[in-house]
Amino acid sequence: MVEGNPRVQQGFGERIDLLLQKSVRAASRLVKERQKEAREKGMHQEPPSFEEFNALVNELMENGKRTDLDRLRNLSMKELFEQTWSQKLRNYAIQRQIKDAYDALVRRSKRDS
């Protein structure tokens, strides 16, 4: 268990929140682009399942996490970042944010079709 500076951990938490927001927006944007391309070709494309959307968000977040970890030089800082990451991802609010973004995407998709 890594004991860290609460301010550093808070900074990591804020960084993780930002990564989540960026990842959710990027995943939504990718899905909308795919649907737009399908419409332009005269095809209808259903929105992905929640599991597919969640996997896309997680993939984007993992890419950001690797980038952030690569920037950290100190092993204890990397461990603290990993610990903060694990705590954040278990947080209900994080899961709720992904679900809300997915629900908005599905509503928009139904409206546009």
Backbone torsions as a table, in degrees:
resi	resn	phi	psi	omega
1	MET	NA	131.8	-178.5
2	VAL	-98.3	126.2	173.3
3	GLU	-95.6	127.5	-177.3
4	GLY	-129.9	170.6	175.9
5	ASN	-65.6	124.7	-178.7
6	PRO	-57.7	-33.4	178.8
7	ARG	-68.3	-38.7	177.9
8	VAL	-65.3	-44.8	-180.0
9	GLN	-63.0	-38.7	177.4
10	GLN	-63.9	-40.9	177.3
11	GLY	-61.7	-41.4	176.5
12	PHE	-63.7	-41.5	179.2
13	GLY	-60.5	-42.0	177.9
14	GLU	-65.2	-39.3	178.9
15	ARG	-64.4	-40.7	179.7
16	ILE	-66.7	-40.7	175.9
17	ASP	-58.7	-44.1	179.1
18	LEU	-63.8	-42.7	177.0
19	LEU	-59.5	-41.7	178.9
20	LEU	-62.2	-48.6	-179.0
21	GLN	-59.2	-44.9	179.1
22	LYS	-63.7	-40.7	-178.6
23	SER	-67.1	-40.8	178.5
24	VAL	-64.1	-45.4	179.2
25	ARG	-63.7	-41.5	180.0
26	ALA	-65.4	-41.7	179.1
27	ALA	-64.3	-42.9	178.0
28	SER	-61.6	-43.4	179.9
29	ARG	-62.4	-42.7	178.8
30	LEU	-62.0	-44.1	-179.8
31	VAL	-63.7	-44.6	179.8
32	LYS	-62.9	-38.9	178.5
33	GLU	-63.7	-42.3	178.2
34	ARG	-62.6	-41.9	179.5
35	GLN	-66.8	-39.9	179.0
36	LYS	-63.7	-44.2	178.1
37	GLU	-60.5	-41.6	179.4
38	ALA	-63.9	-43.8	178.5
39	ARG	-61.6	-40.9	179.9
40	GLU	-63.6	-27.3	177.9
41	LYS	-89.7	4.0	179.0
42	GLY	79.4	16.3	-179.6
43	MET	-109.0	157.8	175.2
44	HIS	-108.2	130.5	177.9
45	GLN	-121.4	121.8	177.1
46	GLU	-68.6	150.8	174.5
47	PRO	-64.9	156.4	179.3
48	PRO	-66.1	163.9	173.9
49	SER	-69.7	164.7	177.8
50	PHE	-59.1	-39.3	-179.2
51	GLU	-62.2	-41.3	178.2
52	GLU	-66.2	-43.4	179.1
53	PHE	-63.2	-45.5	179.1
54	ASN	-61.0	-41.0	178.4
55	ALA	-63.3	-39.7	178.4
56	LEU	-64.9	-45.4	177.3
57	VAL	-59.5	-46.2	-179.2
58	ASN	-62.5	-39.1	177.8
59	GLU	-62.4	-44.8	178.9
60	LEU	-64.8	-39.8	178.4
61	MET	-65.5	-41.6	179.0
62	GLU	-61.7	-39.0	177.0
63	ASN	-61.0	-44.0	178.1
64	GLY	-65.8	-38.4	178.9
65	LYS	-62.3	-46.0	179.8
66	ARG	-60.1	-41.2	178.2
67	THR	-61.2	-47.0	179.9
68	ASP	-64.1	-42.2	179.1
69	LEU	-63.5	-38.4	179.1
70	ASP	-62.9	-28.4	179.9
71	ARG	-76.0	-24.3	-179.1
72	LEU	-81.0	129.3	-177.3
73	ARG	-95.0	-32.6	-173.6
74	ASN	-85.5	128.7	-178.6
75	LEU	-59.8	-40.7	-179.0
76	SER	-67.1	-32.7	176.2
77	MET	-68.2	-39.8	176.9
78	LYS	-62.1	-42.7	178.9
79	GLU	-64.4	-40.7	178.4
80	LEU	-64.5	-40.7	177.4
81	PHE	-61.8	-45.7	179.0
82	GLU	-60.7	-42.7	179.7
83	GLN	-63.4	-45.6	179.1
84	THR	-63.1	-41.0	178.4
85	TRP	-57.5	-49.6	-178.8
86	SER	-60.9	-43.6	179.5
87	GLN	-63.9	-43.0	-178.0
88	LYS	-63.6	-44.1	-175.2
89	LEU	-70.0	-20.7	176.0
90	ARG	-83.7	-9.2	-176.5
91	ASN	-69.1	130.1	-179.7
92	TYR	-57.7	-39.1	-177.1
93	ALA	-60.5	-36.6	178.8
94	ILE	-64.3	-48.9	-180.0
95	GLN	-63.2	-36.3	178.7
96	ARG	-65.3	-39.4	-179.8
97	GLN	-63.8	-41.1	177.9
98	ILE	-65.3	-43.8	-179.3
99	LYS	-64.3	-42.1	178.2
100	ASP	-61.9	-42.1	178.8
101	ALA	-64.0	-40.2	178.5
102	TYR	-64.7	-45.6	179.6
103	ASP	-59.9	-41.0	177.9
104	ALA	-63.8	-39.2	179.1
105	LEU	-63.7	-42.7	-179.7
106	VAL	-66.8	-44.2	178.3
107	ARG	-59.5	-44.4	-179.3
108	ARG	-65.0	-39.0	179.6
109	SER	-63.7	-42.6	178.9
110	LYS	-66.0	-37.8	179.8
111	ARG	-66.6	-37.7	-176.2
112	ASP	-79.3	-16.8	-176.7
113	SER	-90.1	NA	NA
